[in-house]
């Protein structure tokens, strides 16, 4: 089913946020906790989280979105993640180098949305941020692969069965030159090769699960059930990978592919039921509610579409949108 670009924007952002929140709560859940059965994940998976045990990726994502909205293609000189002021979140523990590298694919999601029609610009912007933050080439590649996949989804050109081969081909990645590419190739073979699904699960669990990066896990979970965000996220929870990055990226991929309508309504209701001052969205993503989160995605969509003042887009929601190159629409001066 084809969706509007706005639905892709909102679905990917909300999917990333919900995945992040679920991941944090799952990581805080003991392996055998009878008080929190998986059948009741709706009730405990989206409750308030322990901020001091989580990472600030949601706040970074929202900050970059706001900067893109304000600048419309200019002013992309960013501070490294570890240098973000802790004044607003005094109890926050900033990530180490390894966490920063893994988080690059999450924090560059706004670029995937904004530059989804400009593959060269998307890649250059990610490389620019990776250079600014002194990230490794493997971390840079991971962010590029995720962003390119999301860009394909927004353009309604993502075919699950051929996604990984297309990524390797379009991005000119040799599977032998990268650990991530090697893992993605193996996932492609296991999911879409001749192996039966039961053999696939056995093969993966016994050979590479202990070594898979969160990005590879996210692709596996998404491609296993590309049209069912709930199953994809729960699959991450049941794999030997308890990284909140994998949850966030799985949600971002699924939301971008299916639009916001695919996100589980009962999970969304559970998230909305938490008071704003204790909401995981407020604690992890620096927004008061789902409404504010979706409005931010709509503002970014308006900035991408070339609207002169993206912050006023909600005033014209009942009018047909005209999409043009950014900064092309200007108020008429004179007669």
C-alpha positions in Angstrom: 0.0 0.0 0.0 1.3 3.4 -0.9 1.3 6.1 1.7 1.8 9.9 1.7 5.3 11.2 2.5 3.8 12.8 5.6 2.5 9.5 6.8 6.0 8.0 6.2 7.7 10.9 8.1 5.3 10.6 11.1 5.3 6.8 11.1 9.1 6.6 11.2 9.5 9.2 13.9 6.8 7.7 16.1 8.0 4.2 15.4 11.5 5.1 16.5 10.2 6.7 19.7 8.0 3.8 20.6 10.7 1.3 19.8 13.2 3.3 22.0 10.7 3.4 24.9 9.9 -0.3 24.6 13.6 -1.1 24.4 14.4 0.8 27.5 11.6 -0.9 29.5 12.6 -4.3 28.1 16.2 -3.8 29.1 15.1 -3.0 32.6 13.0 -6.2 32.7 14.5 -9.3 34.4 14.8 -12.3 32.1 12.3 -14.2 34.2 9.8 -11.7 35.7 6.4 -13.2 36.4 5.1 -9.8 37.2 5.7 -8.6 33.6 4.5 -11.3 31.2 4.9 -10.6 27.5 1.1 -10.9 27.0 0.9 -7.7 29.1 3.6 -5.7 27.3 1.0 -3.0 26.4 0.7 -2.2 30.1 4.4 -2.2 31.2 6.3 -1.6 27.9 5.3 2.1 27.7 5.4 3.2 31.3 7.8 5.9 32.7 11.5 4.9 32.3 14.6 5.4 34.4 16.3 8.3 32.6 19.6 7.8 34.2 19.8 4.3 32.7 18.9 5.5 29.1 20.7 7.3 26.4 19.8 10.8 25.0 19.2 9.8 21.4 15.6 11.0 21.3 16.6 14.4 22.5 19.3 14.6 19.8 16.9 13.5 17.1 14.4 16.2 18.1 17.1 18.8 18.3 18.3 18.0 14.8 14.8 18.1 13.5 14.2 21.5 14.9 17.5 22.8 13.4 16.5 21.4 10.0 13.1 23.0 10.2 14.6 26.4 11.1 17.5 26.3 8.7 16.0 24.6 5.7 19.2 23.1 4.3 21.7 25.4 6.0 23.5 25.6 9.4 24.3 21.9 9.8 27.3 22.4 12.0 26.5 20.1 14.9 28.1 19.4 18.2 29.1 15.8 18.9 26.6 13.9 21.0 28.8 13.8 24.1 29.1 17.6 24.1 25.4 18.3 24.4 24.7 20.5 27.4 23.5 18.5 30.4 21.8 21.5 31.9 18.3 20.4 30.9 18.9 16.8 32.1 21.4 16.9 35.0 21.1 13.2 35.8 21.9 12.1 32.2 25.0 9.8 31.7 26.4 10.6 28.3 27.4 7.6 26.1 30.9 6.3 25.7 32.5 6.1 22.3 31.0 2.7 21.4 27.5 3.9 22.3 28.0 7.0 20.3 29.0 5.0 17.2 25.9 2.7 17.6 23.7 5.7 18.2 24.8 7.5 15.0 22.2 5.6 12.9 19.4 6.8 15.3 20.5 10.4 15.6 20.8 10.8 11.8 17.2 9.7 11.2 16.1 13.3 10.5 18.5 13.4 7.5 16.8 10.2 6.1 13.5 12.0 6.2 14.6 15.3 4.9 16.9 14.1 2.2 15.0 11.1 1.1 15.0 12.2 -2.6 18.6 13.2 -2.6 20.8 10.2 -2.1 24.1 12.1 -2.7 23.0 14.8 -0.3 21.9 12.3 2.3 25.2 10.4 2.2 27.3 13.7 2.3 25.4 15.0 5.3 25.9 11.7 7.3 29.6 11.7 6.4 29.8 15.3 7.5 28.3 14.5 10.9 30.4 11.4 11.3 33.5 13.4 10.6 32.5 16.1 13.1 31.9 13.4 15.8 35.0 11.4 14.8 33.0 8.3 14.2 34.4 5.1 12.8 33.9 4.1 9.1 31.7 1.2 10.3 29.4 3.5 12.3 29.2 5.8 9.3 28.3 3.0 7.0 25.6 1.7 9.4 24.0 5.2 9.5 24.1 5.4 5.7 22.6 2.0 5.2 19.7 2.7 7.6 19.0 6.1 6.2 19.1 4.9 2.6 16.6 2.1 3.4 14.2 4.6 5.1 14.6 7.0 2.1 13.5 4.1 -0.2 10.5 3.4 2.0 9.4 7.1 2.0 9.5 7.0 -1.8 7.5 3.8 -1.8 10.4 1.9 -3.5 11.3 -0.5 -0.7 10.9 -4.1 -1.7 11.6 -6.3 1.4 12.8 -9.3 -0.5 15.4 -7.4 -2.5 16.2 -4.6 0.0 19.6 -5.8 1.2 20.9 -6.6 -2.3 19.7 -3.2 -3.4 21.4 -1.4 -0.5 24.7 -3.2 -1.2 24.5 -2.5 -4.9 23.3 1.2 -4.8 25.8 2.1 -2.1 28.6 0.1 -3.8 29.3 -1.9 -0.6 31.5 -5.0 -0.9 30.2 -7.6 1.6 33.7 -8.7 2.3 34.8 -5.2 3.3 32.5 -4.6 6.2 31.3 -6.6 9.1 27.8 -5.1 8.8 27.6 -5.9 5.1 28.6 -9.5 5.8 25.9 -9.8 8.5 23.3 -8.3 6.2 24.2 -10.7 3.4 23.8 -13.6 5.8 20.4 -12.3 6.9 19.3 -12.0 3.3 20.3 -15.6 2.6 18.6 -16.9 5.8 15.4 -14.9 5.3 14.9 -15.2 1.5 17.1 -18.1 0.6 16.0 -21.8 0.4 16.3 -22.5 4.1 13.1 -23.2 6.0 12.1 -20.8 8.7 12.7 -23.2 11.5 16.2 -23.9 10.2 16.7 -20.2 9.8 16.0 -19.5 13.4 18.3 -22.3 14.5 21.1 -21.3 12.2 21.0 -17.6 13.2 20.8 -18.3 16.9 23.7 -20.7 16.9 26.0 -18.9 14.6 25.9 -15.1 14.6 23.4 -13.7 17.1 26.0 -13.1 19.6 27.9 -11.0 17.1 25.2 -9.2 15.2 25.1 -5.4 15.6 21.9 -3.7 16.6 21.6 -2.4 13.0 21.7 -6.0 11.6 19.2 -7.1 14.2 16.8 -4.3 13.2 17.0 -5.3 9.6 16.3 -8.9 10.5 13.3 -8.0 12.7 11.8 -5.6 10.2 12.3 -7.9 7.1 10.9 -10.9 9.0 7.5 -9.2 9.2 7.7 -6.0 7.2 4.0 -5.2 7.4 3.6 -5.8 11.1 5.4 -3.4 13.4 4.2 -5.1 16.6 5.7 -8.5 15.6 8.9 -6.9 14.4 9.5 -5.1 17.8 8.5 -8.1 19.8 10.9 -10.2 17.7 13.7 -7.9 18.8 12.7 -8.4 22.4 12.9 -12.2 22.1 16.3 -12.2 20.4 19.7 -12.4 22.2 20.1 -8.7 21.7 18.9 -6.2 24.4 20.0 -3.0 22.8 17.6 -0.1 22.7 19.2 0.9 19.4 17.8 -2.2 17.7 14.3 -1.4 19.0 14.4 2.2 17.8 15.8 1.4 14.4 13.2 -1.5 13.9 10.4 1.0 14.7 11.9 3.6 12.4 12.1 1.2 9.5 8.7 -0.3 10.0 7.0 3.1 10.5 8.7 4.5 7.4 7.6 1.5 5.3 4.0 1.3 6.6 3.2 4.8 7.7 1.9 5.8 11.1 -1.3 3.7 10.8 0.6 0.4 11.2 1.8 1.3 14.7 -0.2 -0.7 17.3 -3.1 1.5 18.5 -3.2 -0.2 22.0 0.5 0.7 22.5 -0.2 4.3 21.4 -3.1 4.5 23.8 -0.9 3.1 26.6 1.7 5.8 25.9 -0.9 8.5 25.9 -2.4 7.4 29.2 0.8 8.3 31.1 0.7 11.9 32.6 2.8 14.3 30.5 5.2 15.1 33.4 6.1 11.4 33.7 5.7 10.4 30.0 8.6 8.5 28.4 8.2 10.8 25.4 8.9 13.8 27.7 11.8 12.0 29.5 13.5 10.5 26.4 12.3 12.6 23.4 11.8 16.1 24.9 8.2 16.3 23.8 5.1 16.5 26.0 2.9 14.1 24.0 2.5 12.1 20.8 0.6 15.0 19.3 3.7 17.3 19.7 5.9 14.5 18.3 3.7 14.2 15.2 3.4 17.9 14.8 7.2 18.1 14.7 7.2 15.5 11.9 4.7 17.6 10.1 6.8 20.7 10.4 9.8 18.9 9.0 7.6 17.6 6.1 6.6 21.2 5.5 10.2 22.3 5.5 11.1 19.6 3.0 8.2 20.5 0.7 9.4 24.1 0.4 6.8 25.9 2.6 8.0 29.4 3.3 7.2 29.1 7.0 7.1 25.4 8.1 5.9 26.3 11.6 2.6 27.6 10.2 1.8 24.5 8.3 -0.8 23.3 10.7 -2.9 26.4 9.9 -3.4 25.2 6.4 -4.1 21.5 7.0 -7.4 21.7 5.2 -5.8 22.9 1.9 -4.1 20.9 -0.8 -0.3 20.9 -0.6 2.0 22.0 -3.4 5.4 20.3 -3.1 8.3 22.2 -4.6 12.0 22.5 -4.1 13.0 23.9 -0.7 13.1 27.7 -0.4 11.2 28.1 -3.7 8.0 29.5 -2.3 8.3 33.1 -1.2 5.7 35.8 -0.4 4.8 38.1 -3.2 6.4 41.5 -2.8 4.7 44.5 -4.4 2.0 44.5 -7.0 
